[in-house]
Amino acid sequence: MDDAEKQENYVRAEKLLAEQNFAAAVIAGAVATVLGAFAYGIAVAIWPIAYGFAAAGVGIIIGLAMQFVGRGIVLKFSVVATVYTLIGCVLGRFFAIMISLMPANDNSLIAVLRNNPLPALAEQVVSGLSGIHFVYWFVAVFAAVFFARRALSRADRLALGLLALTE
């Protein structure tokens, strides 16, 4: 590889690194976490056997939101997506329990929160967990990690690898 090709690869790698926006990815991931958790809660409240698909959906939504907005290529995007996905799955179970309690509480989420103490709701979230939930949450985390960083071409990976070798 001659010097011109090396310089071209360094420019390409620096451009890829400069396009990343971690702050925007964190914000987009937080919004996607809340929206995905609410969708998880609705899906599981309507179809009790849908928690696997709902959990995977949470991971996919978070990962795609972070990839699209953040354009990340480094590991920290995947780490944040992992944390958000786990939070989204737990929050989704919380929403599912709240939605299932709505008919007994005047069909209002506010009434559910007013009539049921938060520790009792949290206990219901934890007590209903089984091993299969953790398997699906693992799938959700895998999806979030996979989608959180954007795909790179072979030339882009080569450029980043060459830049890493010189540092």
Beta strands, then each sheet from edge to edge (+ up, - down):
end
